[in-house]
Amino acid sequence: MAKKRVSWEFKVLYGAAGATAATLIDKNIVDVDPGGNQDEYVDLPTRGDGVTMPQQDEYPVKMAATPKFSMTYHDGDSHMAALLAAADANPRVGKAFKFVRHDGGATARDGDFWIRYSSPGPIAEGQVVEFELHPTSAYGRAWT
């Protein structure tokens, strides 16, 4: 029986950096977070008058995003193998990623990213691997 998707769930696509991601990771996805609303701010308070404390006054200085998704490792999964190889490459290899809503097809995140992964134990059959993506324009595409 097919899994029923809810509106906030996402599809993850990947591909060669510098191009639009087109390969759907259709199996073994456990959790997806496109990494929205992570902007960074700086506080620019004014000097107090010696009687009252100045108020906090923040301004946005950088748009930030750290998309994440998890996959369950299974021997022979070509998507998992490609992502682990890119993350372990020396020098690093970036990949294009695109996060698309299941409901309506709206794109939540699209661009080129470096890949970092972690696992709570040795990577083996059935182990969950979390992928953390870090934006890069090194391949000619800025992320959105």
C-alpha positions as CSV (number, residue, x, y, z in Angstrom):
1,M,0.0,0.0,0.0
2,A,1.4,3.4,-0.9
3,K,2.2,5.8,1.8
4,K,-0.2,8.7,2.1
5,R,1.7,12.0,2.1
6,V,0.7,15.1,4.0
7,S,1.0,18.7,2.7
8,W,4.2,19.6,4.6
9,E,6.2,16.6,3.4
10,F,8.9,17.0,0.8
11,K,10.5,15.2,-2.1
12,V,14.3,15.4,-2.4
13,L,16.0,15.5,-5.7
14,Y,19.7,15.6,-6.4
15,G,22.1,15.8,-9.3
16,A,25.4,17.3,-10.6
17,A,26.3,20.6,-9.1
18,G,25.8,23.5,-11.5
19,A,22.7,22.0,-12.9
20,T,19.1,21.6,-11.7
21,A,18.7,18.5,-9.5
22,A,16.6,15.9,-11.4
23,T,17.1,12.5,-9.7
24,L,14.4,11.8,-7.2
25,I,15.5,10.0,-4.0
26,D,12.4,7.8,-4.0
27,K,13.3,5.2,-1.3
28,N,14.5,5.1,2.2
29,I,13.8,8.8,3.1
30,V,13.0,9.1,6.7
31,D,12.8,12.8,7.5
32,V,13.2,16.0,5.4
33,D,13.8,19.6,6.6
34,P,14.5,22.1,3.8
35,G,16.1,24.5,6.4
36,G,13.9,27.5,6.2
37,N,13.9,30.7,8.4
38,Q,17.5,30.5,9.7
39,D,18.5,34.0,9.0
40,E,21.2,35.6,11.1
41,Y,20.9,39.0,12.9
42,V,23.1,41.5,14.5
43,D,22.2,43.7,17.5
44,L,22.8,47.4,17.0
45,P,21.7,49.0,20.3
46,T,21.9,52.7,20.9
47,R,23.9,54.1,23.8
48,G,21.8,54.4,27.0
49,D,21.1,57.8,28.6
50,G,22.4,56.5,32.0
51,V,18.9,56.2,33.4
52,T,17.2,53.6,31.2
53,M,18.5,50.5,29.6
54,P,18.7,50.6,25.8
55,Q,16.3,48.3,23.9
56,Q,17.5,45.4,21.8
57,D,17.5,46.4,18.1
58,E,18.3,43.7,15.6
59,Y,18.8,43.8,11.8
60,P,19.1,40.9,9.4
61,V,22.6,40.5,8.0
62,K,22.6,37.1,6.3
63,M,20.1,34.6,4.8
64,A,21.0,31.2,6.1
65,A,19.9,27.7,5.3
66,T,21.0,24.2,6.4
67,P,18.7,21.7,4.8
68,K,18.7,18.2,6.3
69,F,17.3,14.8,5.5
70,S,17.7,11.3,6.8
71,M,17.8,8.0,4.9
72,T,17.8,4.4,6.1
73,Y,20.9,2.6,4.8
74,H,20.3,-0.5,2.7
75,D,23.0,-2.3,0.7
76,G,22.7,-1.6,-3.0
77,D,20.9,1.8,-2.6
78,S,22.5,3.8,-5.4
79,H,21.3,7.2,-4.0
80,M,22.9,6.5,-0.6
81,A,26.1,5.4,-2.3
82,A,26.3,8.5,-4.5
83,L,25.7,10.9,-1.5
84,L,28.2,9.2,0.7
85,A,30.8,9.2,-2.0
86,A,30.3,12.9,-2.7
87,A,30.6,13.7,1.0
88,D,33.7,11.6,1.5
89,A,35.5,12.8,-1.7
90,N,38.8,14.7,-1.3
91,P,38.5,17.4,-2.6
92,R,34.8,17.7,-1.6
93,V,32.2,17.3,-4.4
94,G,29.2,19.5,-4.3
95,K,25.7,18.3,-5.5
96,A,22.6,20.1,-6.7
97,F,19.6,19.6,-4.4
98,K,16.0,20.5,-4.7
99,F,13.3,20.2,-2.0
100,V,9.8,20.1,-3.5
101,R,6.5,19.8,-1.5
102,H,4.5,16.6,-2.2
103,D,1.3,18.6,-2.2
104,G,1.3,21.2,-4.9
105,G,4.9,20.8,-6.1
106,A,6.2,24.2,-4.7
107,T,10.0,24.4,-4.4
108,A,11.2,25.0,-0.9
109,R,14.9,25.0,-1.5
110,D,17.0,24.7,-4.7
111,G,20.8,25.1,-5.2
112,D,24.2,23.6,-4.9
113,F,25.4,22.3,-1.5
114,W,28.3,20.6,0.2
115,I,27.3,17.4,2.0
116,R,28.1,16.4,5.6
117,Y,26.6,13.2,7.1
118,S,26.4,11.6,10.5
119,S,25.2,8.4,11.9
120,P,24.6,7.3,15.5
121,G,26.6,4.2,14.9
122,P,28.6,2.4,12.1
123,I,26.8,2.6,8.8
124,A,25.3,-0.8,8.3
125,E,22.0,-2.3,7.1
126,G,19.0,-0.5,8.6
127,Q,21.1,2.4,10.1
128,V,19.7,5.9,9.7
129,V,22.1,8.4,8.2
130,E,21.5,12.1,8.5
131,F,22.7,14.4,5.7
132,E,23.3,18.0,6.4
133,L,23.7,20.4,3.4
134,H,25.8,23.6,3.3
135,P,25.1,26.1,0.5
136,T,27.8,27.0,-2.0
137,S,28.0,29.1,-5.2
138,A,31.3,27.3,-6.2
139,Y,29.5,25.7,-9.1
140,G,27.9,28.8,-10.5
141,R,24.4,28.5,-8.8
142,A,23.2,30.5,-5.8
143,W,20.6,28.7,-3.6
144,T,17.1,29.9,-3.2
